[in-house]
């Protein structure tokens, strides 16, 4: 079987540090389900593999949509690629898909770049016959995206920003608590975003006995559970996000342990970014000399 190159078909900058790309990957587009992700590498020889959720798929085009934030070396490299460029590796779909069923009222909470993986889940929950309320949060208006996409199907969209530049000046936990306090409380909460945001969403709903599902984005290498880099403690047991997740019962996740593991490689990431910045400066200097 001949696999077509993973060609970038479309690129759009959604906010200051968030990008959307559609990539040719017909086999993944056919098989993907809400909640699943891919592992991506830019370079065959030295490229780091990073997990990215499949935000959407276009069967006619044979493409998948990925949305990412430039927070590390690889995502910053990825953001420099343009339409027509090819990715070295695209593995997927990986992970367990979201359990989509008719429950009644479902509240979907997305923070920052976590808004992207929330979209296909919320849309599928609505298609299953649920009342879907979406709470979207970011530090400011410039970092928000996809509000119109959610508004196209959701029963209600609540926007929160830290500085009040869009929607409510609140954390996403404020409207989440209000929804849990209503006579008709949610039958399910789905929360995706930074670990600390998901942790506080879980603690917000815990007193109300509302089930909450979180989607974890951890360090991954092989995507098969062999390396153990993505391990997390759930209900006192070791789980592997790449094969057992990425979604787990938020009430059972050890978020403190997860956050500690995610911080373990910060010094290496900083060194890599510094080296990359130095290389970029050197290349710019060489180009400047050529143009003189």
ROVEXKOL-193082 format. One record per atom (N, C-alpha, C): residue in one letter; y, x, z. Coordinates in steps of 0.001 Angstrom, whole numbers, padded with zeros to 6 digits, always signed. Example, Ala and Ser with C-alpha at 12.3 -4.5 7.8 and 13.67 -1.06 7.14 Angstrom:
REM residues 2
A-005690+013190+007800
A-004500+012300+007800
A-003300+013200+007800
S-002250+012850+007080
S-001060+013670+007140
S+000030+012900+007870
This chain:
REM residues 292
X-001191+000841+000000
X+000000+000000+000000
X+001244+000878+000000
X+002142+000599-000913
X+003387+001343-000997
X+004449+000632-000166
X+005033+001345+000776
X+006092+000786+001616
X+007447+001217+001067
X+008287+000244+000800
X+009616+000548+000270
X+010441+001307+001293
X+011397+002091+000824
X+012282+002811+001756
X+013059+001834+002631
X+013333+002271+003846
X+014098+001447+004774
X+015583+001645+004466
X+016037+000966+003429
X+017390+001137+002912
X+018366+000215+003623
X+019535+000740+003954
X+020588-000075+004551
X+021233-000922+003453
X+021163-002242+003605
X+021677-003163+002594
X+023080-003661+002908
X+023422-003644+004189
X+024715-004192+004604
X+025112-003555+005923
X+026401-003331+006106
X+026901-002755+007347
X+028232-003407+007694
X+028389-003732+008967
X+029641-004341+009431
X+029928-003866+010852
X+031173-003519+011100
X+031583-003153+012452
X+032074-004418+013154
X+031379-004823+014212
X+031680-006069+014900
X+032763-005908+015951
X+032809-004742+016576
X+033832-004462+017578
X+034026-002954+017625
X+034764-002491+018604
X+035107-001069+018658
X+033883-000159+018602
X+032794-000546+019266
X+031626+000320+019324
X+030335-000380+018935
X+030418-001569+018354
X+029220-002342+018011
X+029151-002537+016496
X+027971-002256+015945
X+027759-002346+014502
X+026566-003255+014191
X+026645-003899+013047
X+025551-004713+012522
X+025074-004100+011215
X+023757-004013+011057
X+023181-003536+009800
X+022028-004433+009380
X+021925-004671+008088
X+020723-005288+007525
X+019957-004190+006800
X+018681-004063+007148
X+017857-002979+006626
X+016653-003556+005895
X+016333-003000+004736
X+015179-003443+003956
X+013894-003126+004718
X+013179-004170+005113
X+011913-004000+005838
X+011132-005310+005724
X+010628-005615+004517
X+010015-006925+004285
X+008803-007222+005160
X+007989-006202+005458
X+006800-006449+006275
X+007174-006828+007704
X+008249-006219+008230
X+008715-006558+009581
X+009384-007931+009568
X+010159-008214+008526
X+010848-009511+008415
X+009847-010665+008418
X+008706-010467+007765
X+007698-011529+007696
X+007039-011783+009044
X+006832-010742+009817
X+006022-010852+011036
X+006826-011047+012312
X+008094-010721+012308
X+008861-010694+013564
X+008987-012087+014170
X+009084-012101+015505
X+009329-013316+016267
X+010455-013041+017261
X+011122-014096+017734
X+012219-013885+018702
X+011761-013064+019900
X+012612-012115+020300
X+012312-011287+021458
X+011694-009951+021119
X+011200-009781+019897
X+010551-008520+019525
X+011582-007492+019060
X+011120-006234+018962
X+012040-005145+018647
X+011386-004147+017703
X+012173-003179+017274
X+011680-002101+016417
X+011998-000760+017078
X+011297+000284+016653
X+011667+001652+016995
X+012197+002294+015729
X+013331+002924+015840
X+014039+003467+014676
X+014280+004953+014860
X+014119+005690+013773
X+014454+007110+013768
X+015205+007428+012482
X+016250+008219+012606
X+017069+008554+011440
X+016501+009727+010669
X+015924+010693+011402
X+015454+011939+010805
X+013954+012083+011005
X+013218+012485+009955
X+011758+012634+010033
X+011355+013735+011012
X+012081+014842+011009
X+011645+016019+011765
X+012171+016060+013188
X+013442+015720+013375
X+014059+015903+014686
X+014629+014609+015283
X+014438+013506+014596
X+015073+012279+015033
X+014472+011685+016300
X+015341+011295+017201
X+014943+010556+018393
X+014594+009125+017986
X+013575+008561+018606
X+013239+007161+018367
X+013953+006298+019396
X+014627+005260+018917
X+015328+004361+019842
X+014874+002926+019588
X+014755+002127+020651
X+014381+000722+020486
X+015609-000136+020224
X+015502-001032+019239
X+016570-001978+018941
X+015943-003344+018687
X+016521-004370+019269
X+015997-005717+019071
X+016278-006200+017659
X+015341-006968+017120
X+015535-007584+015802
X+016394-008825+016011
X+017637-008752+015581
X+018582-009838+015821
X+018380-011002+014861
X+017826-010724+013668
X+017617-011778+012673
X+016746-011203+011557
X+016289-012077+010675
X+015497-011636+009520
X+015810-012532+008336
X+015814-011941+007143
X+016055-012673+005904
X+014837-012469+005005
X+014011-013502+004889
X+012761-013373+004131
X+013019-013204+002635
X+014035-013881+002101
X+014344-013759+000676
X+014763-012335+000333
X+015578-011760+001184
X+016064-010399+000968
X+015051-009366+001436
X+014121-009802+002310
X+013150-008863+002879
X+013802-007884+003830
X+014746-008402+004629
X+015506-007512+005503
X+015466-008001+006940
X+015742-007077+007864
X+015957-007422+009260
X+017374-007010+009640
X+017916-007701+010630
X+019256-007380+011127
X+019134-006683+012472
X+019815-005564+012607
X+019894-004869+013885
X+021357-004777+014287
X+021612-004890+015573
X+022966-004762+016110
X+022900-003752+017235
X+023754-002756+017201
X+023666-001680+018173
X+025055-001234+018613
X+025083-000624+019791
X+026321-000084+020348
X+026239+001432+020348
X+027321+002088+019980
X+027316+003543+019924
X+027529+004108+021324
X+026407+004328+022005
X+026470+004826+023378
X+025860+006216+023532
X+025054+006636+022571
X+024397+007937+022657
X+024406+008634+021314
X+023758+009798+021279
X+023761+010640+020081
X+023218+009908+018857
X+022053+009277+019004
X+021405+008657+017848
X+022171+007447+017344
X+022661+006600+018252
X+023406+005431+017792
X+024728+005839+017139
X+025317+006933+017596
X+026541+007419+016953
X+026230+007963+015557
X+025079+008617+015422
X+024644+009065+014095
X+024394+007873+013181
X+023708+006872+013734
X+023374+005682+012951
X+024630+005007+012415
X+025674+004993+013230
X+026926+004344+012832
X+027611+005055+011667
X+027267+006314+011411
X+027888+007052+010305
X+027211+006761+008961
X+026017+006152+009002
X+025298+005844+007764
X+025970+004676+007050
X+025790+004648+005736
X+026431+003622+004915
X+025391+002881+004079
X+025833+001814+003425
X+024963+001040+002541
X+024361+001967+001481
X+023052+001881+001300
X+022354+002749+000350
X+021629+003896+001019
X+022051+004265+002230
X+021340+005310+002974
X+019998+004762+003465
X+019064+005681+003713
X+017730+005281+004146
X+017421+005806+005537
X+016660+005019+006296
X+016201+005430+007616
X+014824+006077+007482
X+014557+007077+008318
X+013288+007796+008214
X+012122+006960+008714
X+012303+006293+009844
X+011211+005555+010480
X+011722+004208+010973
X+010909+003182+010765
X+011187+001855+011292
X+009841+001240+011664
X+009534+001189+012951
X+008254+000679+013431
X+008437-000689+014066
X+007588-001639+013679
X+007685-002946+014291
X+006988-004003+013462
X+007035-005250+013921
X+007664-005667+015176
X+006821-005261+016387
X+007487-004863+017457
X+006834-004409+018673
X+007166-005342+019836
X+006330-005273+020869
X+006564-006060+022071
X+006048-007475+021965
X+006047-008144+023102
X+005599-009527+023170
X+006741-010467+022790
X+006487-011451+021931
X+007560-012381+021560
X+007924-013315+022710
X+009107-013873+022619
X+009565-014840+023616
X+008698-016094+023563
X+008389-016639+024731
X+007660-017902+024796
X+008656-019023+024572
X+008587-019627+023403
X+009503-020693+023031
X+008813-022037+023254
X+009400-022873+024090
X+008841-024201+024341
X+009947-025158+024759
X+009635-026452+024664
X+010614-027461+025062
X+010557-027638+026568
X+011662-027320+027243
X+011727-027361+028695
X+012761-028346+029215
X+013834-028517+028459
X+014935-029376+028884
X+016254-028655+028736
X+016795-028173+029834
X+018059-027432+029793
X+017776-025944+029955
X+018222-025145+028993
X+018026-023696+029009
X+019392-023027+028954
X+019645-022139+029893
X+020896-021379+029916
X+020611-019959+029460
X+021306-019521+028432
X+021117-018185+027860
X+022361-017353+028144
X+022186-016249+028848
X+023305-015413+029275
X+023227-014055+028593
X+024284-013681+027889
X+024322-012396+027200
X+025534-011594+027620
X+025324-010312+027917
X+026421-009440+028295
X+026519-008245+027381
X+027715-007974+026858
X+027906-006813+025988
X+027025-006889+024761
X+026377-005763+024436
X+025529-005722+023245
X+024278-006574+023429
X+023995-007014+024661
X+022878-007916+024911
X+023056-009278+024269
X+024263-009572+023803
X+024508-010815+023077
X+023664-010873+021813
X+023453-009729+021169
X+022715-009691+019904
X+021257-010128+020053
X+020465-009520+020946
X+019077-009968+021084
X+018947-011371+021657
X+020007-011857+022327
X+019963-013212+022869
X+020007-014258+021763
X+020658-013941+020647
X+020907-014925+019593
X+019634-015569+019036
X+018638-014801+018566
X+017449-015456+018018
X+016671-016249+019053
X+016735-015828+020309
X+016032-016552+021377
X+016708-017897+021627
X+018033-017866+021783
X+018775-019106+022033
X+018627-020082+020867
X+018675-019546+019658
X+018551-020404+018468
X+017174-021049+018398
X+016136-020293+018740
X+014775-020836+018728
X+014567-021848+019840
X+015190-021612+020996
X+015109-022570+022095
X+015737-023896+021692
X+016839-023840+020960
X+017483-025061+020488
X+016593-025762+019463
X+015995-024999+018556
X+015126-025579+017537
X+013903-026253+018147
X+013517-025802+019340
X+012360-026382+020029
X+012716-027684+020742
X+013993-028072+020709
X+014401-029348+021275
X+015071-029269+022628
X+015475-028075+023042
X+016136-027911+024329
X+017638-028129+024237
X+018242-028476+025370
X+019693-028403+025492
X+020006-026956+025841
X+020785-026291+025020
X+021026-024858+025191
X+022492-024607+025503
X+022726-023973+026648
X+024071-023564+027050
X+024109-022048+027048
X+025057-021464+026320
X+025146-020011+026191
X+026369-019484+026928
X+026150-018477+027740
X+027232-017806+028454
X+027324-016386+027916
X+028459-016047+027310
X+028648-014742+026679
X+029739-013975+027421
X+029444-012725+027767
X+030417-011950+028522
X+030652-010567+027958
X+031876-010069+028148
X+032238-008711+027738
X+033438-008265+028561
X+033743-006978+028478
X+034880-006472+029246
X+036197-007046+028742
X+036313-007201+027409
X+037533-007754+026838
X+037232-008416+025503
X+038239-009036+024927
X+038092-009788+023678
X+037575-008916+022542
X+038038-007664+022497
X+037662-006772+021404
X+036162-006448+021393
X+035500-006604+022526
X+034083-006266+022624
X+033171-007477+022458
X+033770-008645+022235
X+032981-009850+021997
X+032610-009974+020526
X+031474-010576+020256
X+031081-010826+018875
X+030065-011972+018849
X+029888-012559+017686
X+028890-013600+017419
X+029168-014936+018117
X+030383-015140+018637
X+030675-016428+019276
X+030441-017587+018305
X+030877-017422+017038
X+030712-018487+016042
X+029245-018741+015741
X+028422-017684+015764
X+026991-017853+015507
X+026343-018734+016565
X+026726-018515+017821
X+026179-019329+018908
X+026736-020749+018859
X+028018-020876+018545
X+028648-022193+018498
X+028030-023083+017424
X+027417-022467+016412
X+026829-023227+015314
X+025628-024068+015746
X+024975-023707+016864
X+023792-024471+017277
X+023791-024850+018758
X+024503-024106+019603
X+024439-024343+021045
X+025164-025631+021438
X+024711-026266+022507
X+025374-027453+023022
X+026690-027100+023698
X+026753-025896+024239
X+027987-025425+024873
X+027982-023901+024889
X+029138-023312+024634
X+029299-021858+024705
X+030417-021555+025694
X+030095-020772+026702
X+031073-020367+027711
X+031321-018868+027557
X+032569-018490+027323
X+032929-017089+027130
X+033640-016574+028375
X+033218-015399+028828
X+033847-014751+029982
X+034247-013325+029617
X+035433-012919+030046
X+035841-011524+029900
X+036381-011021+031230
X+036194-009737+031467
X+036648-009154+032730
X+038160-009249+032892
X+038879-009109+031758
X+040345-009085+031837
X+041002-010413+031456
X+040187-011413+031100
X+040737-012714+030749
X+041330-012797+029362
X+041096-011795+028516
X+041672-011797+027167
X+040995-012811+026249
X+039835-013329+026642
X+039160-014399+025897
X+038367-015223+026895
X+038393-016541+026712
X+037638-017417+027590
X+038099-017340+029039
X+037147-017404+029949
X+037432-017342+031378
X+037551-015904+031852
X+038426-015681+032809
X+038489-014370+033451
X+037480-014395+034597
X+036253-014019+034261
X+035157-014145+035209
X+033989-013277+034760
X+033101-012992+035679
X+031801-012427+035328
X+030893-013568+034899
X+029875-013266+034126
X+028975-014311+033627
X+028244-015018+034764
X+028161-014370+035919
X+027461-014976+037045
X+028210-016192+037611
X+029524-016273+037382
X+030303-017399+037915
X+029900-018723+037257
X+029958-018850+035916
X+029501-020106+035317
X+027992-020319+035491
X+027233-019237+035572
X+025794-019374+035787
X+025526-020062+037128
X+026249-019663+038156
X+026090-020289+039469
X+026492-021754+039425
X+027581-022049+038729
X+028028-023433+038616
X+026970-024301+037945
X+026335-023779+036918
X+025302-024528+036200
X+024079-024754+037083
X+023770-023786+037914
X+022619-023924+038817
X+022903-024915+039942
X+024180-025127+040254
X+024561-026036+041329
X+024665-027491+040868
X+024567-027725+039562
X+024663-029081+039038
X+023420-029882+039406
X+023570-031214+039395
X+022424-032072+039706
X+021266-031789+038752
X+021606-031619+037465
X+020578-031265+036477
X+020628-029749+036257
X+019955-029025+037160
X+019988-027569+037045
X+019089-027112+035899
X+019268-025882+035419
X+018472-025403+034286
X+016979-025337+034609
X+016189-025575+033587
X+014742-025376+033709
X+014376-023911+033452
X+015299-023184+032817
X+015072-021767+032541
X+016398-021073+032286
X+016504-019838+032767
X+017636-018964+032438
X+017081-017739+031734
X+017702-017372+030624
X+017364-016143+029904
X+018582-015236+029979
X+018425-014038+030520
X+019554-013120+030683
X+019259-011791+030009
X+020176-011352+029152
X+020022-010072+028451
X+021358-009332+028468
X+021313-008084+028882
X+022524-007282+028946
X+022269-006019+029724
X+023321-005371+030223
X+023135-004173+031046
X+022272-004503+032269
X+021469-003540+032727
X+020587-003806+033874
X+021299-004374+035093
X+022495-003861+035386
X+023202-004343+036573
X+023614-005797+036393
X+023970-006190+035162
X+024311-007588+034890
X+023103-008480+035079
X+021959-008051+034535
X+020738-008850+034671
X+020327-008965+036133
X+020493-007882+036885
X+020151-007907+038308
X+020959-008980+039037
X+022266-009034+038779
X+023102-010000+039479
X+022896-011423+038968
X+022498-011559+037698
X+022124-012891+037204
X+020898-013401+037950
X+019928-012516+038146
X+018711-012879+038876
X+019047-013286+040308
X+019890-012494+040972
X+020241-012807+042354
X+021069-014089+042443
X+021788-014417+041382
X+022574-015649+041355
X+021672-016873+041330
X+020609-016826+040528
X+019742-018000+040381
X+018644-018067+041442
X+018373-016960+042118
X+017252-016924+043074
X+017313-018045+044130
X+018480-018296+044743
X+018515-019341+045782
X+018226-020751+045253
X+018320-020940+043931
X+018156-022276+043346
X+016767-022498+042770
X+015886-021528+042938
X+014505-021641+042446
X+014445-021959+040950
X+015322-021320+040205
X+015332-021477+038749
X+014607-020280+038124
X+013628-020505+037272
X+012961-019381+036602
X+013954-018600+035739
X+013843-017280+035740
X+014750-016456+034944
X+013959-015363+034237
X+014184-015254+032952
X+013538-014235+032124
X+014589-013205+031731
X+014233-011924+031852
X+015138-010848+031443
X+014447-009997+030374
X+015240-009410+029511
X+014718-008524+028464
X+015194-007111+028764
X+014245-006201+028990
X+014577-004847+029431
X+014634-003880+028254
X+015637-003044+028261
X+015803-002015+027232
X+015712-000665+027927
X+014570-000016+027817
X+014320+001232+028536
X+014138+002392+027562
X+013960+003576+028127
X+013638+004749+027330
X+012245+004562+026725
X+012110+004797+025425
X+010811+004669+024753
X+010598+005850+023833
X+009318+006197+023635
X+008980+007286+022716
X+008041+006796+021623
X+006841+006332+022024
X+005861+005985+021001
X+005713+004485+020766
X+006151+003656+021708
X+006065+002212+021516
X+004672+001645+021678
X+003737+002425+022218
X+002355+001957+022386
X+001902+001966+023839
X+002764+002374+024758
X+002405+002446+026164
X+001741+003748+026567
X+001569+004673+025612
X+000872+005929+025891
X+001750+006924+026639
X+003041+006978+026335
X+003890+008017+026921
X+004322+007678+028347
X+004418+006401+028665
X+004811+005990+030006
X+006297+006061+030278
X+007088+006420+029271
X+008520+006554+029481
X+009216+005247+029809
X+008620+004127+029394
X+009275+002829+029574
X+008729+002072+030778
X+008017+002754+031656
X+007389+002029+032765
X+008429+001452+033722
X+008078+000313+034257
X+008946-000408+035178
X+008048-001127+036183
X+008560-001346+037370
X+007787-002045+038390
X+008144-003528+038384
X+007123-004353+038201
X+007304-005806+038164
X+006288-006430+039118
X+006792-007091+040128
X+005894-007702+041098
X+005015-006699+041810
X+005533-005477+042003
X+004777-004435+042681
X+003777-003718+041808
X+003691-004084+040527
X+002766-003454+039584
X+003543-002694+038514
X+002921-001626+038007
X+003533-000867+036924
X+003282-001560+035598
X+004350-001809+034867
X+004267-002409+033540
X+004955-001482+032540
X+004595-001637+031268
X+005202-000848+030206
X+005985-001790+029299
X+007286-001535+029213
X+008173-002449+028500
X+007772-002598+027039
X+007299-001519+026416
X+007019-001557+024980
X+005840-002455+024621
X+004861-002582+025518
X+003678-003390+025199
X+003553-004631+026086
X+003975-004536+027341
X+003910-005692+028235
X+005157-006554+028133
X+006244-005987+027678
X+007529-006674+027571
X+007927-006843+026117
X+009242-006864+025857
X+010323-006427+026757
X+010764-007467+027789
X+010180-008685+027736
X+010626-009733+028640
X+009727-009837+029868
X+010362-010037+031017
X+009631-010160+032269
X+010292-011213+033152
X+009531-011647+034142
X+010059-012540+035163
X+011103-011758+035961
X+012364-012127+035799
X+013439-011380+036434
X+013353-011353+037950
X+012767-012379+038538
X+012661-012452+039991
X+011713-011397+040548
X+010901-010775+039663
X+009914-009796+040112
X+010254-008354+039711
X+011305-008175+038919
X+011644-006842+038412
X+012331-006009+039490
X+011900-004754+039623
X+012565-003796+040511
X+013729-003177+039739
X+014877-003810+039813
X+016035-003351+039048
X+016582-002027+039566
X+016512-001805+040856
X+017020-000544+041400
X+016223+000635+040853
X+014905+000484+040789
X+014066+001538+040219
X+014325+001727+038741
X+014519+000622+038032
X+014817+000677+036596
X+016110+001427+036338
X+017158+001086+037086
X+018461+001724+036901
X+018381+003218+037211
X+017631+003561+038238
X+017475+004973+038603
X+016791+005755+037493
X+015760+005171+036882
X+015050+005852+035787
X+015950+006007+034562
X+016771+005006+034280
X+017657+005075+033116
X+018712+006164+033269
X+019045+006511+034512
X+020057+007537+034762
X+019475+008947+034767
X+018146+009052+034687
X+017482+010353+034836
X+017840+011338+033729
X+018160+010820+032530
X+018405+011705+031388
X+019875+011765+030985
X+020751+011313+031880
X+022176+011288+031535
X+022725+012682+031246
X+022302+013695+032009
X+022832+015046+031800
X+022403+015586+030441
X+021118+015332+030062
X+020650+015777+028748
X+021399+015055+027632
X+021657+013765+027816
X+022382+012998+026809
X+023801+013536+026631
X+024449+013884+027749
X+025809+014438+027663
X+025823+015759+026920
X+024818+016627+027212
X+024750+017922+026516
X+024537+017728+025025
X+023666+016783+024677
X+023392+016521+023265
X+024643+016008+022558
X+025387+015131+023215
X+026618+014612+022625
X+027657+015714+022456
X+027747+016609+023430
X+028687+017724+023335
X+028325+018640+022179
X+027021+018916+022016
X+026564+019757+020905
X+026859+019082+019574
X+026645+017766+019513
X+026922+017021+018285
X+028410+017071+017961
X+029258+016876+018970
X+030700+016921+018743
X+031133+018288+018248
X+030521+019341+018790
X+030836+020700+018363
X+030449+020909+016904
X+029256+020415+016514
X+028815+020539+015112
X+029760+019793+014177
X+030217+018602+014602
X+031129+017823+013778
X+032458+018564+013575
X+032934+019211+014632
X+034173+019981+014533
X+034008+021163+013583
X+032850+021823+013664
X+032581+022956+012785
X+032522+022507+011324
X+031857+021373+011071
X+031762+020854+009705
X+033135+020458+009185
X+033946+019861+010049
X+035296+019460+009643
X+036137+020686+009302
X+035957+021754+010074
X+036702+022987+009826
X+036311+023599+008489
X+035008+023563+008179
X+034511+024107+006900
X+035091+023308+005739
X+035095+021964+005862
X+035632+021110+004789
X+037123+021350+004594
X+037822+021559+005716
X+039260+021784+005644
X+039559+023083+004896
X+038754+024118+005129
X+038948+025391+004443
X+038698+025245+002936
X+037675+024430+002597
X+037342+024222+001176
X+038470+023503+000456
X+039131+022622+001185
X+040190+021802+000560
X+041533+022526+000485
X+041642+023648+001195
X+042910+024404+001174
X+043057+025123-000164
